[in-house]
Amino acid sequence: MSDRDQSLPSGVERRTFDGRERLATQGLPVYGEPTDGDWRVWDAGRSKLGAMLELGMDTGLVGDETVLYLGAASGTTVSHVADFAGPTYAVEFAPRPVRDLIGVAEDRDNLFPLLKDARKPETYAHVVEADVDVLVQDVATRGQARVAARNAQFLRDDGRLLAAIKARSEDVTADPSDVFDDVVDELAETFEILETTRLDRFHDDHLGVVARPK
């Protein structure tokens, strides 16, 4: 077993689709992805968290975690998370994708859509249980480090932040490497940074970050 496979949580496997090994989870298809029986492709090109796993980042995910997912959009990635995780709270600000997200949640009893602004965690603090295991963040907004810091209150002491930092959301004119340095420095005020990896193979100008609360 390779190091990449060892870093996969229970419920996520590499399976062969069309002659190619790809990540897969067990669940009903959501976005027209290829399937093989109960297994469906987790397309790293459509999912920053999928890209982090595909690139072998040590996310700390083992399966059955309680997850708070910020920036769930229409549910592409969070549907895969709900396939292998425990209670999964999915925060999305835009009403249109939330309608799709609600449809995804109808087939997943552990997925809870929240039409909320990730920059205002006080608006959903009464819903999300305390001491979640994992905070997944994929929000296209300026101030991504501040969003993570504000939501750190939900994480247990040894929980994990898994963030996909989008350079163009911070500053469309700046060099992405400089943007990433600034965001990571700001994250380090609240979190211990465990690993960073550029996701450019799958997502241009994105940085994957694994961290835990200080």
VOGU-3710 file (C-alpha; in Angstrom, 3 decimals, decimal comma):
1> msdrdqslps> 0,000/0,000/0,000  1,385/3,410/-0,968  1,663/6,380/1,380  -1,140/8,026/-0,605  -3,444/5,087/0,082  -2,525/5,024/3,769  -3,647/8,642/4,081  -7,166/7,873/2,814  -9,991/7,715/5,360  -12,097/4,599/5,769
11> gverrtfdgr> -14,833/4,775/3,154  -12,587/6,309/0,485  -10,787/3,974/-1,905  -8,863/4,050/-5,142  -10,859/2,079/-7,697  -10,492/1,555/-11,424  -12,797/3,488/-13,717  -12,231/3,324/-17,479  -8,809/1,778/-16,907  -7,668/4,503/-14,539
21> erlatqglpv> -7,351/4,467/-10,748  -9,422/7,211/-9,168  -10,739/8,144/-5,744  -14,221/6,850/-4,977  -16,817/6,825/-2,200  -19,980/4,785/-1,708  -23,135/6,789/-2,239  -25,747/7,857/-4,751  -24,311/9,872/-7,674  -24,737/13,643/-7,493
31> ygeptdgdwr> -23,137/15,317/-10,529  -23,147/12,696/-13,260  -19,924/11,111/-12,047  -18,973/7,596/-13,222  -20,098/4,750/-10,968  -19,175/1,132/-10,372  -21,918/-0,528/-8,359  -22,261/1,442/-5,111  -18,986/3,285/-5,735  -18,787/6,648/-7,472
41> vwdagrsklg> -15,811/8,662/-8,657  -14,618/11,516/-6,462  -13,294/13,820/-9,160  -10,258/15,704/-7,825  -10,658/18,178/-10,675  -14,002/19,245/-9,226  -13,069/19,052/-5,543  -10,260/20,776/-3,671  -10,485/18,302/-0,786  -10,405/15,487/-3,310
51> amlelgmdtg> -7,272/17,057/-4,787  -5,670/17,221/-1,337  -6,285/13,494/-0,881  -5,186/12,688/-4,431  -1,918/14,523/-3,842  -1,280/12,498/-0,685  -1,716/15,242/1,906  -2,018/13,920/5,453  -5,473/15,297/6,211  -5,892/13,295/9,398
61> lvgdetvlyl> -9,250/12,011/8,122  -9,984/8,442/9,210  -13,754/8,210/8,623  -16,873/8,803/10,728  -15,759/12,293/11,831  -18,119/15,128/12,672  -17,483/17,755/9,982  -18,269/21,435/9,539  -17,941/22,266/5,841  -17,731/25,941/4,846
71> gaasgttvsh> -18,492/26,810/1,239  -20,512/23,734/0,347  -21,933/25,236/-2,877  -24,269/22,744/-4,587  -22,824/19,774/-2,730  -20,236/18,217/-5,051  -17,499/17,700/-2,447  -19,604/17,665/0,691  -21,651/14,790/-0,730  -18,481/12,675/-0,812
81> vadfagptya> -17,579/13,809/2,702  -21,003/12,751/3,950  -20,474/9,337/2,317  -17,653/8,496/4,749  -18,105/10,936/7,643  -20,530/11,233/10,528  -22,707/14,321/11,036  -21,765/16,817/8,311  -22,858/20,453/8,570  -22,750/22,187/5,184
91> vefaprpvrd> -22,673/26,001/5,210  -23,396/27,871/1,971  -24,243/31,555/1,519  -25,839/31,597/-1,956  -29,501/30,520/-2,147  -29,349/28,998/-5,646  -26,716/26,303/-4,917  -28,358/25,619/-1,546  -31,426/24,384/-3,419  -29,211/21,765/-5,072
101> ligvaedrdn> -27,505/21,059/-1,752  -30,865/20,333/-0,133  -31,558/17,812/-2,879  -28,233/16,102/-2,184  -29,032/15,979/1,520  -32,345/14,226/0,904  -30,376/11,046/0,157  -27,939/11,494/3,065  -29,403/11,509/6,547  -26,145/12,786/8,068
111> lfpllkdark> -25,865/15,883/5,831  -27,338/19,121/7,200  -27,476/22,109/4,778  -27,284/25,575/6,313  -28,068/28,719/4,303  -25,623/30,870/6,260  -22,598/33,146/5,821  -19,353/31,445/6,910  -18,045/34,883/7,923  -20,765/35,007/10,612
121> petyahvvea> -20,503/31,776/12,619  -22,680/33,237/15,362  -25,654/32,747/13,011  -25,292/28,957/13,051  -23,547/28,336/16,376  -26,860/27,189/17,855  -27,118/24,431/15,229  -23,575/23,073/14,869  -22,506/20,789/17,686  -19,420/21,716/19,667
131> dvdvlvqdva> -16,056/20,007/19,320  -16,321/18,971/15,672  -13,462/16,827/14,414  -12,845/18,562/11,107  -13,374/22,027/9,670  -13,267/21,940/5,860  -13,075/25,372/4,244  -13,530/26,212/0,564  -14,869/29,747/0,465  -14,224/32,142/-2,403
141> trgqarvaar> -14,008/35,344/-0,391  -11,409/37,842/0,712  -10,202/37,196/4,238  -10,096/33,401/4,108  -7,805/33,230/7,164  -10,264/35,341/9,159  -13,104/32,979/8,222  -11,063/30,037/9,502  -10,193/31,855/12,717  -13,815/32,778/13,397
151> naqflrddgr> -14,918/29,171/12,923  -12,087/27,677/14,990  -14,459/27,875/17,975  -16,248/24,771/16,676  -13,125/22,577/16,491  -12,078/20,224/19,245  -8,611/20,875/20,644  -6,903/18,291/18,428  -9,245/18,733/15,449  -8,176/19,556/11,919
161> llaaikarse> -8,614/22,507/9,599  -8,536/21,423/5,945  -8,559/24,601/3,888  -8,336/25,294/0,185  -6,994/28,838/-0,147  -7,921/30,575/-3,393  -5,352/33,242/-4,274  -7,596/35,119/-6,692  -10,232/35,609/-4,020  -7,719/37,479/-1,875
171> dvtadpsdvf> -6,045/39,598/-4,564  -6,535/39,019/-8,285  -3,453/41,094/-9,167  -0,883/39,694/-6,708  1,434/36,748/-7,260  -0,334/33,666/-5,812  2,794/32,605/-3,901  2,853/35,942/-2,095  -0,863/35,660/-1,327  -0,393/32,157/0,076
181> ddvvdelaet> 2,469/33,320/2,291  0,310/36,093/3,727  -2,707/33,853/4,316  -0,630/31,117/5,948  1,057/33,680/8,197  -2,376/34,910/9,284  -3,663/31,376/9,791  -0,627/30,689/11,992  -1,944/33,201/14,527  -4,780/30,773/15,348
191> feilettrld> -3,600/27,407/14,028  -0,501/25,258/13,994  0,247/24,689/10,314  0,959/20,998/9,687  1,216/20,860/5,900  0,754/22,992/2,801  0,653/21,849/-0,824  -0,108/23,661/-4,048  -3,146/22,179/-5,769  -2,270/23,501/-9,240
201> rfhddhlgvv> -2,296/20,029/-10,792  -6,059/20,092/-10,303  -6,959/23,687/-9,356  -5,010/26,718/-10,544  -3,790/29,153/-7,898  -5,024/27,134/-4,910  -3,143/26,046/-1,804  -4,168/23,114/0,372  -3,573/23,660/4,098  -3,763/21,180/6,952
211> arpk> -3,678/22,735/10,428  -4,891/22,268/13,998  -5,887/24,732/16,691  -3,128/26,197/18,843
//
